[in-house]
Amino acid sequence: MNKKRNAHEGQFQNNQENYNRQSLESQAMTLIKSASEQNPVTRKKLARHLDVDDRTARLVIEVLRHNGERIIAHEKGGYFYAENEKQYRRWRDSITARIRNMNHMLQKMDGDRK
């Protein structure tokens, strides 16, 4: 019986888990690089392909991005690898706008309480 692997707060505690993480990252990159803006790979498909739960699939994407991989989340769902600088900059600009908006919201919520 094949059990799905689960994320553990982003921590991999022994060599076997480190090996699994590297394998997951490699497998994910292969699948993501085969996708495109017109045909992004869904997280559900990614999780199924990696034999992991949804949270672990998101963690793998996060780790890859922290390693410098330009993985873009499609506005309608799914992921693909930035094929050029223009694609990356468009996605980056949308993330920057979200960060600014959230920061503004937090400042308003904090008010004079700091």
TORTIDREN-774746 format. One record per atom (N, C-alpha, C): residue in three letters; x, y, z. Coordinates in steps of 0.05 Angstrom, whole numbers, padded with zeros to 5 digits, always signed. Layout:
ALAXYZ ...
# end
This chain:
MET+00017-00023+00000 MET+00000+00000+00000 MET+00018+00025+00000 ASN+00012+00043-00017 ASN+00029+00067-00021 ASN+00017+00091-00006 LYS+00029+00100+00015 LYS+00019+00123+00030 LYS+00031+00148+00019 LYS+00015+00169+00019 LYS+00025+00195+00010 LYS+00044+00207+00031 ARG+00064+00221+00021 ARG+00083+00234+00039 ARG+00072+00261+00047 ASN+00077+00269+00072 ASN+00066+00294+00082 ASN+00088+00314+00089 ALA+00083+00340+00087 ALA+00102+00360+00094 ALA+00104+00361+00125 HIS+00128+00367+00134 HIS+00132+00369+00163 HIS+00144+00396+00169 GLU+00128+00418+00166 GLU+00138+00444+00172 GLU+00163+00451+00156 GLY+00166+00439+00133 GLY+00189+00446+00116 GLY+00215+00434+00125 GLN+00214+00417+00146 GLN+00239+00405+00157 GLN+00241+00376+00148 PHE+00265+00368+00139 PHE+00270+00341+00132 PHE+00292+00332+00151 GLN+00286+00312+00167 GLN+00302+00307+00191 GLN+00325+00287+00187 ASN+00326+00271+00166 ASN+00348+00253+00163 ASN+00356+00250+00134 ASN+00377+00235+00129 ASN+00387+00232+00101 ASN+00366+00222+00082 GLN+00350+00203+00090 GLN+00330+00192+00073 GLN+00310+00213+00065 GLU+00302+00229+00084 GLU+00283+00251+00078 GLU+00296+00272+00060 ASN+00322+00278+00064 ASN+00336+00297+00047 ASN+00337+00286+00018 TYR+00342+00260+00015 TYR+00342+00247-00011 TYR+00314+00250-00024 ASN+00293+00244-00008 ASN+00266+00246-00018 ASN+00260+00275-00027 ARG+00268+00294-00012 ARG+00263+00322-00019 ARG+00276+00329-00045 GLN+00302+00321-00048 GLN+00316+00327-00073 GLN+00302+00313-00096 SER+00293+00289-00092 SER+00280+00274-00113 SER+00253+00288-00120 LEU+00239+00297-00100 LEU+00214+00311-00105 LEU+00219+00337-00121 GLU+00240+00352-00113 GLU+00246+00376-00127 GLU+00253+00371-00156 SER+00269+00351-00161 SER+00277+00344-00188 SER+00253+00335-00205 GLN+00236+00318-00193 GLN+00212+00309-00207 GLN+00193+00333-00213 ALA+00190+00350-00194 ALA+00173+00374-00197 ALA+00183+00391-00220 MET+00209+00396-00220 MET+00221+00414-00241 MET+00217+00402-00268 THR+00219+00376-00271 THR+00215+00363-00297 THR+00187+00367-00306 LEU+00167+00364-00289 LEU+00139+00368-00296 LEU+00133+00397-00302 ILE+00143+00415-00285 ILE+00138+00444-00288 ILE+00150+00454-00314 LYS+00175+00445-00320 LYS+00188+00455-00344 LYS+00175+00444-00370 SER+00159+00422-00367 SER+00145+00412-00390 SER+00118+00427-00394 ALA+00110+00443-00375 ALA+00086+00459-00377 ALA+00091+00485-00391 SER+00071+00500-00396 SER+00074+00526-00409 SER+00052+00545-00399 GLU+00054+00570-00407 GLU+00034+00590-00399 GLU+00007+00582-00410 GLN+00006+00570-00433 GLN-00019+00561-00446 GLN-00029+00535-00433 ASN-00011+00520-00422 ASN-00018+00494-00410 ASN-00003+00490-00384 PRO-00010+00505-00363 PRO+00004+00501-00337 PRO-00003+00475-00324 VAL+00015+00465-00307 VAL+00010+00441-00292 VAL-00004+00448-00266 THR-00026+00435-00261 THR-00041+00441-00236 THR-00027+00430-00212 ARG-00032+00441-00189 ARG-00020+00431-00164 ARG-00031+00403-00159 LYS-00056+00398-00166 LYS-00067+00372-00162 LYS-00052+00351-00179 LYS-00046+00357-00204 LYS-00031+00339-00221 LYS-00002+00336-00210 LEU+00010+00358-00201 LEU+00036+00357-00189 LEU+00037+00339-00165 ALA+00018+00343-00147 ALA+00016+00326-00123 ALA+00013+00297-00130 ARG-00005+00291-00149 ARG-00010+00264-00157 ARG+00016+00252-00169 HIS+00029+00267-00186 HIS+00054+00257-00199 HIS+00076+00252-00179 LEU+00078+00269-00158 LEU+00098+00266-00137 LEU+00090+00246-00116 ASP+00065+00238-00116 ASP+00053+00221-00095 ASP+00055+00234-00068 VAL+00047+00259-00066 VAL+00047+00274-00041 VAL+00020+00288-00038 ASP+00016+00299-00014 ASP-00009+00315-00010 ASP-00005+00343-00021 ASP-00027+00358-00021 ASP-00027+00385-00032 ASP-00007+00403-00018 ARG-00006+00402+00009 ARG+00012+00419+00024 ARG+00041+00413+00017 THR+00048+00389+00013 THR+00076+00382+00006 THR+00082+00392-00022 ALA+00063+00391-00041 ALA+00067+00401-00068 ALA+00072+00431-00066 ARG+00057+00446-00050 ARG+00062+00475-00046 ARG+00090+00480-00034 LEU+00097+00463-00015 LEU+00124+00466-00002 LEU+00146+00461-00022 VAL+00143+00442-00040 VAL+00163+00437-00060 VAL+00166+00461-00078 ILE+00144+00473-00087 ILE+00145+00497-00103 ILE+00159+00519-00088 GLU+00153+00523-00063 GLU+00166+00544-00046 GLU+00196+00539-00044 VAL+00204+00515-00039 VAL+00233+00508-00038 VAL+00247+00515-00064 LEU+00235+00506-00086 LEU+00247+00511-00112 LEU+00249+00542-00117 ARG+00229+00557-00110 ARG+00230+00586-00114 ARG+00252+00598-00096 HIS+00255+00588-00072 HIS+00276+00598-00054 HIS+00303+00591-00064 ASN+00305+00571-00081 ASN+00330+00563-00094 ASN+00334+00578-00120 GLY+00316+00597-00126 GLY+00320+00614-00149 GLY+00305+00606-00175 GLU+00290+00584-00173 GLU+00275+00576-00197 GLU+00252+00594-00202 ARG+00249+00603-00227 ARG+00228+00622-00234 ARG+00202+00608-00242 ILE+00190+00597-00221 ILE+00164+00583-00225 ILE+00142+00603-00221 ILE+00125+00605-00242 ILE+00103+00624-00242 ILE+00077+00610-00236 ALA+00061+00623-00219 ALA+00034+00613-00214 ALA+00016+00627-00235 HIS+00002+00611-00251 HIS-00016+00621-00271 HIS-00040+00634-00258 GLU-00050+00656-00268 GLU-00072+00670-00256 GLU-00098+00652-00255 LYS-00100+00633-00272 LYS-00123+00615-00273 LYS-00118+00588-00260 GLY-00094+00586-00248 GLY-00087+00561-00234 GLY-00065+00546-00248 GLY-00049+00533-00233 GLY-00027+00517-00244 GLY+00000+00532-00244 TYR+00020+00518-00252 TYR+00047+00529-00252 TYR+00061+00524-00279 PHE+00080+00542-00285 PHE+00097+00537-00308 PHE+00123+00552-00303 TYR+00144+00546-00318 TYR+00170+00558-00314 TYR+00171+00583-00333 ALA+00181+00605-00322 ALA+00183+00629-00338 ALA+00200+00624-00362 GLU+00188+00628-00386 GLU+00203+00623-00411 GLU+00220+00647-00419 ASN+00214+00670-00407 ASN+00229+00694-00414 ASN+00227+00715-00392 GLU+00242+00736-00394 GLU+00243+00757-00373 GLU+00216+00771-00371 LYS+00203+00775-00394 LYS+00177+00789-00393 LYS+00156+00774-00377 GLN+00155+00748-00380 GLN+00136+00732-00365 GLN+00143+00734-00335 TYR+00168+00732-00329 TYR+00176+00733-00301 TYR+00170+00760-00289 ARG+00176+00782-00303 ARG+00171+00809-00293 ARG+00142+00814-00288 ARG+00125+00804-00306 ARG+00096+00808-00303 ARG+00086+00795-00277 TRP+00095+00770-00273 TRP+00088+00755-00249 TRP+00099+00769-00224 ARG+00125+00777-00226 ARG+00138+00791-00203 ARG+00123+00816-00196 ASP+00115+00832-00215 ASP+00100+00857-00210 ASP+00074+00851-00196 SER+00060+00830-00203 SER+00035+00823-00190 SER+00040+00815-00161 ILE+00062+00801-00155 ILE+00068+00793-00128 ILE+00076+00818-00112 THR+00091+00836-00124 THR+00100+00861-00110 THR+00075+00877-00103 ALA+00056+00879-00121 ALA+00031+00894-00115 ALA+00016+00881-00092 ARG+00015+00855-00091 ARG+00001+00841-00069 ARG+00016+00847-00042 ILE+00042+00847-00043 ILE+00058+00852-00018 ILE+00052+00880-00008 ARG+00052+00899-00026 ARG+00047+00927-00019 ARG+00019+00930-00007 ASN-00001+00917-00020 ASN-00028+00918-00010 ASN-00031+00906+00018 MET-00018+00883+00022 MET-00020+00870+00048 MET-00006+00887+00070 ASN+00017+00899+00062 ASN+00031+00917+00081 ASN+00014+00941+00089 HIS+00001+00953+00069 HIS-00017+00975+00074 HIS-00040+00967+00093 MET-00051+00944+00088 MET-00073+00933+00104 MET-00063+00930+00133 LEU-00039+00918+00137 LEU-00029+00914+00164 LEU-00023+00940+00178 GLN-00013+00960+00164 GLN-00009+00986+00176 GLN-00035+00998+00185 LYS-00057+00995+00170 LYS-00083+01005+00178 LYS-00093+00990+00202 MET-00090+00964+00202 MET-00099+00948+00224 MET-00084+00954+00249 ASP-00058+00959+00247 ASP-00041+00965+00270 ASP-00049+00992+00282 GLY-00056+01011+00265 GLY-00064+01037+00274 GLY-00043+01049+00293 ASP-00052+01059+00315 ASP-00035+01072+00335 ASP-00026+01052+00357 ARG-00031+01027+00353 ARG-00026+01007+00374 ARG+00004+00999+00376 LYS+00021+01008+00358 LYS+00049+00999+00360 LYS+00064+01013+00382 
# end
